[in-house]
């Protein structure tokens, strides 16, 4: 496993606008609505700085299906949401992510960050050193195929902590899997 970091890996998990059966309404695009994030210290194995950064969708709306899945309501975004560009600045200020390897469970998070930065014409706040925890998990345990976050935790006989499809909780649980792989 490659790692350009000192001794920390940033783990992120995004929640985005979504629709039943992936039927995106005409004129709308998938927008990040939460960046769940935490830090895994490779020396102490401690997971810290867990948080949710809520993001105002600029190309779509949060519907009932999306709220049921993620727990994120339009009201929550209205109260706590910031624009994606501001969210990137907040993450840069708090984590200095350009110097860290970053990770997510699968490639969706990386692809969505790249796509949304490209759409806005802003610099990607993260390094180009991305670790796909799902791939690492599959390879580490020589599994025949990929499995989702919850199944991976079950495989490791670990409890899922928090709510599934909460970005911060999913990032934290992905960090637990990565920590186990690195033991």
N, C-alpha and C positions, 0 to 999 in steps of 0.2 A: 504494500500500500504506500503510495507516494504521499509526501506531506512536506510542504515548504515552510510550515509554521515553526515558531519557536516551540512552545509546548501547549498551545491551545487550538482547538478547532471550533469554529462557529457552526452551529447546527440551526438550520431554518426549516420552517414548514409554512407554506402559504395556504390560505383559504382564498377562494376566488368566487366571483359570481358564477352561478351554475343553474342549469335548467334540467327538468325531468327528461330522461332519455337523451341528454346532451343536445337538445333542440334549441340552438341559440336563435333568438328572434332576429329577424332581419333588421339591420341597422345597429345591432349591439355586438360587443366583443367581450371576451372573458377579461375581467378586471380583477386585480388583486384587491381583496378587502381586509386581509389580515396578514401580517408578517409575524409569525411566531418565531421566537429566537432564543437561543441559550448558548452557553459557552461550556465546552468540555475541556477541563485541564488534564493534559495527558500525564502529568507527573503525579498529581494528587488524586486523579480520577474523579474529582468533584465536578458536578454540573451546577453552574451558577448563572446569574444574570438572566433568568427566565422572564420573558415578557411578551406581551402582545402589542403590536403596533397596528392600530386599526387605520384602514386606508379608505378614503372616499373614492368610490368608483366613478370614473369619468366617461366611460363608454357604454355603461350598462346599468341596470337597476337590480337591487336585491329583491328577489321574489319570495313567496311563501315556501317553495321547495328548498331554496337556498338557506333560508332562515331555519327551517326544520333540520337540515343537515348540519349546519355550522353553529347554530345558536346566535348568529349575527343578524341583528334587525336593522332596518333603516334608522330607527331611533338611536341605537347604539352608535352607529356611524355618525349620525348628526351630532351626538354629544362628545364622542371621543375620537372621531376620525380626522386624519390630516391627509393632505394630498400626497400622492406617491413620491413626488420629488422631495417633499419635506420629510417623509418617512425615511428615504434614502439618506438624507442629511443627518437625521437623528441617529441612524444606525452607524454612520461614519463617525459622528461625534462620540458615541458611546462605546463602540467596539473596534474602531480602526480596522475594518474588514479587509482592506486592500492588502494588509500584511499577513492575513490568516488564510489557512485552508478553510474552505467552508463546505458544508455537507447538507444533504437532504435525502429523504427516503424516496428514491426514484429520480427521474430527470425532469418531472413536471416543474418543480420549483425553479430550477436553473433556467429552463427554457422560458418560463413565464417572466422571470426577472429580466432576462435578455430582451424578450419581445417588448415588454412594457417600457424599458429604458430606450430601446430603439424607437418605439412609437413616439415617445416624448422628446427624443433627441438629447437624452442626458447620458452621462457616463455611468457605466455599471459600477455600483458601489463595492462590489466584491472582487476578489482576485480571480484569476482564470484557473485557479487550482481548486477544482470541485471534486468532491468525493461522493459517489452514489452509494449510500449506506445499503440500499437494497441489493445492489450488485456485490458489494463487499460481503454481505451476509450470506448470499447464495454461494459465492466462491469459497468463503471461509469454512462453511459446513458441507461443501461439495453436494449441494442440493440440485436436483434435476431441473427445477424451475423456480421462478420468482414467487414470492408470497408477500402479501400485504403486511402492514405494520402490526396489526393485532395478531395475525397468525404467526409472525416472526417472534413476537413476545411469548405467545403460547408455546412455540417450539422451544424457547429458552426457559420455559416454566417461570416466566416473569409476569407480574400483574401490569395491566395497562393502568397508568395513573392519570386521573382527570377525565376529561370528555374527549372522545374520538371526534375528529374534525374541528377541534379547537387548535388553532395553529401553535400556540405556546405549549399545550399539552402534547401534541403530536411531535413537536421538536424535542421536547424533554424525553419522550419515550424513544425516539430515534437515537438520541444521545445515549440512553441506557443500552441500546443494542450495540452501538458503536463501541461503547466502553467495554462491553462483554467481548466483542471481537478482538479488541486490542489487549486483552488480559494475557 
